[in-house]
Amino acid sequence: MKTFVRPLSGILLALVAAATARGADPAALLPRLSIPVETRDAGIVRKGEKIEAVFEVRNSGPAPLRISDARPSCGCTVATFDREIAPGKSGSVHATVETKNLSGVITKTITVVSNDPERPQVALTLKADVRP
C-alpha cells in the first residue's frame, strides 16, 4: 500500500501546486466519490440464496475517479467494480453474498478504495436476515 500512496501523493501535490499557481481552487481539480445509497437491506432471505446488490458510484469532480479495490469483509462476499469513472459519470460496485453457511441477521461490508483524497475509503454495507 505504501508504494501506491507515495506516487499518488506526489501527483496530488503537483496538481495542487499547479492549481495554486494559476489562482484556481486546488480542490476543484480532484475527483469526488459520491455513493447515494451506502447501505442495502435485502430483508429476509432463505439460507442458500445468493444476495446481490448494486451500489451506484458517482464522480462529481472534474478529474477521473479511479477505484483501486473493493474489499469484502469475508470470504462469503464477492465484489466487482468499475475501475475508472469519468468526471460527471456514474459506475457501480456489484456485491454478491453466498448465504449457504450463514444464518440469522447478517451485516457484510465492502471497503471501496479510490483516489478521492477526501474519501479514500468508503464502507458499503449489505444486510439481511437469513432463515432456513
N, C-alpha and C positions, 0 to 999 in steps of 0.2 A: 504494500500500500504506500509506503514512503516513496518509492520510485515513481509512482503515479502523481502523488500530491506535489512534489517539488517542481516538476515541469509545468503542471497546471498552475501553480502559484506564480511561477515566472511569467507565464503567458498572461495571467490576470493582471499582474503588476505592470507589464508592458502596456496592456490596454488602458489601464487606469492612468499611467503616465502620459500616454498619447492623448487621451481624452482631456486630461487636465491642461496640457499644453495648448490645446485648441479651445479651451474655455468651456468644454462640454461637461455635463454631469457624468462622471465615470460609471455610476450605477445604471445609467441609461443604455450602456453598451453591452450589458451582460444578459445571459439567458435567465428566464424566470419560470420555474417549475410551478405549475398550479394543478392541483387534483381536486375537482369539485366534490367528489364523494370518496373519502378515505376509509370508510368502514361499510362493509356489506354484511347483511344478516340473511342467511339462506333459510332461516326458520327451522322447522322440523324436517329432518331427512332420515330416510331409512338407512340402517347400517349396511355398508357395501356400496351405496350410491356414491357416485363422484359428484362433488360440488364444484361448480365452475362459476367464476366471476370475472368480469372485465372492468378494469378501472381506467377511466379516461385520464390522460396526462396531457396538459396543455403547456405550450411555451408562449408566455405573454411578453417575453423580452425580444430584443432585436437581433440577438445572436443565436446560433444553433444550440439547442439543448441536447446534450449527449448523456444518455443513460449507460453507465458502465456495468451495472449489475442490478439484479432484483433477487435478493437472497431470502428464501423461505426460512421460517423458524424451525422447521423439522423436515424429516425425510418423506413425510406423507403429502407434502405440498410441492408442486412444481410450478414454476413461473416462467413465462416467456414474455418478451417485451420488445418494443420498437427502440432501436439503439440511438437513432437521431431524429429529432423533431425540429423542423424548420420554424423560424420566427412566425408567430401568429397561427401556427398549425397545431393539430392535436394528434396524439398517438395513443398507445394503450399498453397496459400491463395485464396479461391474462393469467389467472391463477386457477389451478385445479388441485382439489384436496381429495385424496383417497380415504374413504371412511371405514374400510373393512376391519381395521384394527382399532377403531375409535368408538367411544360411546359417551353419552351424556352431553352436557354443554361444552362446546369446544371453542377456542379462540386461536386462530393461526395468523401470523403476521408475515409480511413480505417487506423487507427493507430495500427501498429503491435508492440507488446511489447515482448522483448526477453531477454535472459541472455547474449547477446553480450555487454560487458562493453563499447565498443567504439560507438556502435549504439543501445542503449537500446530501442529506439523508432524510428520507420520509418513510414512515411506517404505515403500510396499508394493512387493514385488519379484515379478516373474514371470520364470521361467527356462524354457529349452527347448533342445533340440538339433535344429536344423533341417537336414534331409537331403534330397537330391534324390530 
